[in-house]
Amino acid sequence: MKAVEGYDPSYFDERHQRWFEHPNSWLFDKITDAIPKDPSFKSVLDAGCGRGDFLRHLRARRPNLRLTGIDVSPNDQVDGITFIAGDFQNYPFKEQYDVVVSLAVIEHLSDVRVFAQRVAELTRPSGLTVISTVNDSSLLFRLARGLHSIGVSVAFDRLYSRHHLNHFTPRSLEVLLKSYGMVAGERIFHNAPFAAIDVPASSPITDAALRAAMFGICVAGDLTGTSYLQTVICRRDAASESTLSA
């Protein structure tokens, strides 16, 4: 049985260094643009905020918003952002938020239903939820499974490693969120910044070959709408409030 990966500072500084050195500014902009400029949208919670890259980006573009981030790994406080060290799923929040964002978190959790319900509970009625995760029906994941079936497991072992406990297709993610009152609106299919991608290379030649292959797959995924990451922007159904609080 695989051990569950821990999320201490070494997770950010060593094991997934490339990912956190190259934040996805393109995606951050898309999410920022999706947050209405309506005065009723004042507060944003980033659930599983990591180092706070998204919140820092949002702070620069929308300084009028009240920003909160929570992660099991602590962050230094930043002007205009409140960071909480704790577990999003059981921390005693005292309010609901106009927008709840969670990027690359749900695939790491053992009970996705608990997570989805918690997101819904903390999003005020008619507020927004933004969930980003892997796309299990993408070209990359399909190729990895196909190669694994003939004994070539390098991509499969990387994509289905111990820190990803759950994988979602666009349909399965929509069904989960809808069951907790989050109605999918805009869907964004995308890749991580190429510089952020880790490849399991043992030599410079292998690294170059794998990166070239990954680049081709990413381009093909973008062209066919089967990129390996997905982000869904949902509206919290006000009618579901009584069901969640029952």
BELLINQUI-V923982 format. One record per helix or strand of 2 or more residues. SS is the DSSP state (2 for helix, 1 for strand). FROM is the first residue (numbers start at 1). TO is the last residue. If there is no record, write none. Layout:
[[SS | FROM | TO] [SS | FROM | TO]]
//
This chain:
[[2 | 9 | 15] [2 | 17 | 21] [2 | 25 | 34] [1 | 43 | 47] [2 | 53 | 61] [1 | 66 | 71] [1 | 81 | 85] [1 | 97 | 103] [2 | 106 | 108] [2 | 112 | 122] [1 | 123 | 134] [2 | 139 | 149] [2 | 154 | 159] [2 | 170 | 178] [1 | 182 | 190] [2 | 194 | 196] [2 | 204 | 224] [1 | 229 | 236] [2 | 238 | 245]]
//
